[in-house]
């Protein structure tokens, strides 16, 4: 063997194992993943990603650190725009976004600087059927009372793509109720404070939030509020005497055109508490995070902690959300016009 060949042989022994070791180092090892939560701390849209962050790292090769960054405002629009337009597509930034922001895109609002169908969907921890609470000391004991009232009740809302805004408007179209929606609150907790102060009387939002935290636990004990309706295909066991939205539409003979609108609007319930990547993240990193999410939501320790925190878990996969996103973005022109009207355009 020549001297040069011998040297090359020795070098290969010394360096090739190191190169292989480097190639096998997990991408996420020693890195930090940031989840941008488009909500205030303590909001249920914040509580769910925080729970995921506590358990998901151990299911990601390399065990990265995971932190939450809250970017609240405009019913989640500010944080969602940040995820889509500013976050680098390197697999280190996720978004926990509001589920009905596709309304903004369907209506072609310039504030919506994203393409809903181009988000990379990781999964959702829970579907989010909604309901409306009403202060119990008001004259509005049932939906029928709201339909026949001479003075409409005031409901608080954040932005037009929060259920607090669009559900009262949808009820008006579907069954002839009348509400005065007062929008502009920063977060749902601000609306609840306004209800306690008597500034507004009602709020539409998700059932799982209603059973997850204060002030609702205390409110229910004191009978401070009552629930007027709920969405979903079947009644929640905790609201067994509360009528379904679909039952109300049957009772009041809602037109078929409004039922088509309702189908598109209530798809937001199925998106639930979605977690997304911005477009352009490499496919291998998408697979790693989707797999980690799926393992997390079936982790016994995760499920036990969710139960302890009163957070319902009813997950959807990234593939299911991806299919749903494509479906809602192909809404017919007549439905899109109704969406525009619904959110005040």
Secondary structure in CASP SS format (residue, H / E / C, confidence):
PFRMAT SS
TARGET T0000
AUTHOR 0000-0000-0000
METHOD secondary structure of the structure
MODEL  1
X C 1.00
X C 1.00
X H 1.00
X H 1.00
X H 1.00
X H 1.00
X H 1.00
X H 1.00
X H 1.00
X H 1.00
X H 1.00
X H 1.00
X H 1.00
X H 1.00
X H 1.00
X H 1.00
X H 1.00
X H 1.00
X H 1.00
X H 1.00
X H 1.00
X H 1.00
X H 1.00
X H 1.00
X C 1.00
X C 1.00
X C 1.00
X C 1.00
X C 1.00
X C 1.00
X C 1.00
X E 1.00
X E 1.00
X E 1.00
X E 1.00
X E 1.00
X E 1.00
X C 1.00
X C 1.00
X C 1.00
X C 1.00
X C 1.00
X C 1.00
X H 1.00
X H 1.00
X H 1.00
X H 1.00
X H 1.00
X H 1.00
X H 1.00
X H 1.00
X H 1.00
X H 1.00
X H 1.00
X H 1.00
X H 1.00
X H 1.00
X H 1.00
X H 1.00
X C 1.00
X C 1.00
X C 1.00
X C 1.00
X C 1.00
X E 1.00
X E 1.00
X E 1.00
X E 1.00
X E 1.00
X E 1.00
X C 1.00
X C 1.00
X C 1.00
X H 1.00
X H 1.00
X H 1.00
X H 1.00
X H 1.00
X H 1.00
X H 1.00
X H 1.00
X H 1.00
X H 1.00
X H 1.00
X H 1.00
X C 1.00
X C 1.00
X C 1.00
X C 1.00
X C 1.00
X C 1.00
X C 1.00
X E 1.00
X E 1.00
X E 1.00
X E 1.00
X C 1.00
X C 1.00
X C 1.00
X C 1.00
X C 1.00
X H 1.00
X H 1.00
X H 1.00
X H 1.00
X H 1.00
X C 1.00
X C 1.00
X C 1.00
X C 1.00
X C 1.00
X C 1.00
X C 1.00
X C 1.00
X C 1.00
X H 1.00
X H 1.00
X H 1.00
X C 1.00
X E 1.00
X E 1.00
X E 1.00
X E 1.00
X E 1.00
X C 1.00
X E 1.00
X C 1.00
X C 1.00
X C 1.00
X E 1.00
X E 1.00
X E 1.00
X E 1.00
X E 1.00
X E 1.00
X C 1.00
X C 1.00
X C 1.00
X C 1.00
X C 1.00
X C 1.00
X C 1.00
X H 1.00
X H 1.00
X H 1.00
X H 1.00
X H 1.00
X H 1.00
X C 1.00
X C 1.00
X C 1.00
X C 1.00
X E 1.00
X E 1.00
X E 1.00
X E 1.00
X C 1.00
X C 1.00
X C 1.00
X C 1.00
X C 1.00
X C 1.00
X H 1.00
X H 1.00
X H 1.00
X H 1.00
X H 1.00
X H 1.00
X H 1.00
X H 1.00
X H 1.00
X H 1.00
X H 1.00
X H 1.00
X H 1.00
X C 1.00
X C 1.00
X C 1.00
X E 1.00
X E 1.00
X E 1.00
X E 1.00
X C 1.00
X C 1.00
X C 1.00
X C 1.00
X C 1.00
X H 1.00
X H 1.00
X H 1.00
X H 1.00
X H 1.00
X H 1.00
X H 1.00
X H 1.00
X H 1.00
X H 1.00
X C 1.00
X C 1.00
X C 1.00
X C 1.00
X E 1.00
X E 1.00
X E 1.00
X E 1.00
X E 1.00
X H 1.00
X H 1.00
X H 1.00
X H 1.00
X C 1.00
X C 1.00
X C 1.00
X C 1.00
X C 1.00
X H 1.00
X H 1.00
X H 1.00
X H 1.00
X H 1.00
X H 1.00
X H 1.00
X C 1.00
X C 1.00
X E 1.00
X E 1.00
X E 1.00
X E 1.00
X E 1.00
X E 1.00
X C 1.00
X C 1.00
X C 1.00
X C 1.00
X C 1.00
X C 1.00
X H 1.00
X H 1.00
X H 1.00
X C 1.00
X C 1.00
X C 1.00
X C 1.00
X E 1.00
X H 1.00
X H 1.00
X H 1.00
X H 1.00
X H 1.00
X H 1.00
X H 1.00
X C 1.00
X C 1.00
X C 1.00
X C 1.00
X H 1.00
X H 1.00
X H 1.00
X H 1.00
X H 1.00
X H 1.00
X H 1.00
X H 1.00
X H 1.00
X H 1.00
X C 1.00
X H 1.00
X H 1.00
X H 1.00
X H 1.00
X H 1.00
X C 1.00
X C 1.00
X E 1.00
X E 1.00
X E 1.00
X E 1.00
X C 1.00
X C 1.00
X C 1.00
X C 1.00
X C 1.00
X H 1.00
X H 1.00
X H 1.00
X H 1.00
X H 1.00
X H 1.00
X H 1.00
X H 1.00
X H 1.00
X H 1.00
X H 1.00
X H 1.00
X H 1.00
X H 1.00
X C 1.00
X C 1.00
X C 1.00
X H 1.00
X H 1.00
X H 1.00
X H 1.00
X H 1.00
X H 1.00
X H 1.00
X H 1.00
X H 1.00
X C 1.00
X C 1.00
X C 1.00
X C 1.00
X C 1.00
X E 1.00
X C 1.00
X E 1.00
X E 1.00
X H 1.00
X H 1.00
X H 1.00
X H 1.00
X H 1.00
X H 1.00
X H 1.00
X H 1.00
X H 1.00
X H 1.00
X H 1.00
X C 1.00
X C 1.00
X C 1.00
X C 1.00
X H 1.00
X H 1.00
X H 1.00
X H 1.00
X H 1.00
X H 1.00
X H 1.00
X H 1.00
X H 1.00
X H 1.00
X C 1.00
X C 1.00
X C 1.00
END
